[in-house]
Amino acid sequence: MIWEFLGSAALGLALSWAALRSLADRLPSGRAVYPTGALGALFGAFLTHAALDPGHVPATLAGAVSVSAVTLSLLIRPGGRRLTRSAAAQ
């Protein structure tokens, strides 16, 4: 069980690194991205482990990566153009 959680934290950090590398202009600083990815993966591993019982290591790691990807996607800011106020709001 400990190895599942350590592996899921490592996968969450690897996913955070990949996200920062490919979407650096649309994500906040690494100080926010790395803990979010790791904690999302730990929560996903805990949730999947509790739902499936012990002995399903690949499924637990898949759940960890899935939840980590979802939490990292919540940090992505819109790219391209800046959001402006509408004429009615000004």
JODA-V966394 format. One record per residue. N is the residue number from 1. RES is the residue in three letters. OMEGA is omega in degrees with one decimal (* if undefined). Layout:
N,RES,OMEGA  N,RES,OMEGA
//
This chain:
1,MET,179.1  2,ILE,-178.9  3,TRP,175.9  4,GLU,-177.6  5,PHE,176.2  6,LEU,177.4  7,GLY,179.4  8,SER,176.4  9,ALA,177.4  10,ALA,177.3  11,LEU,176.9  12,GLY,177.2  13,LEU,177.4  14,ALA,177.6  15,LEU,176.6  16,SER,178.4  17,TRP,179.5  18,ALA,178.9  19,ALA,178.1  20,LEU,-179.1  21,ARG,-176.5  22,SER,-176.9  23,LEU,-174.3  24,ALA,-177.4  25,ASP,-176.8  26,ARG,179.5  27,LEU,173.6  28,PRO,-176.4  29,SER,179.0  30,GLY,178.1  31,ARG,176.9  32,ALA,-173.4  33,VAL,-176.9  34,TYR,177.9  35,PRO,179.2  36,THR,178.8  37,GLY,-178.9  38,ALA,-179.8  39,LEU,174.8  40,GLY,178.7  41,ALA,178.0  42,LEU,177.8  43,PHE,177.9  44,GLY,177.6  45,ALA,178.2  46,PHE,-178.2  47,LEU,-179.5  48,THR,178.4  49,HIS,179.8  50,ALA,-178.4  51,ALA,-173.0  52,LEU,-174.8  53,ASP,-179.4  54,PRO,176.3  55,GLY,179.5  56,HIS,-173.9  57,VAL,179.7  58,PRO,178.8  59,ALA,178.0  60,THR,178.8  61,LEU,176.7  62,ALA,176.1  63,GLY,178.7  64,ALA,-179.9  65,VAL,-179.7  66,SER,-178.8  67,VAL,177.3  68,SER,178.6  69,ALA,178.5  70,VAL,-179.4  71,THR,176.1  72,LEU,179.1  73,SER,177.4  74,LEU,179.9  75,LEU,-174.4  76,ILE,177.2  77,ARG,177.4  78,PRO,179.9  79,GLY,176.9  80,GLY,-173.5  81,ARG,176.3  82,ARG,175.8  83,LEU,179.8  84,THR,177.9  85,ARG,177.3  86,SER,-179.3  87,ALA,-179.3  88,ALA,-178.0  89,ALA,-178.2  90,GLN,*
//
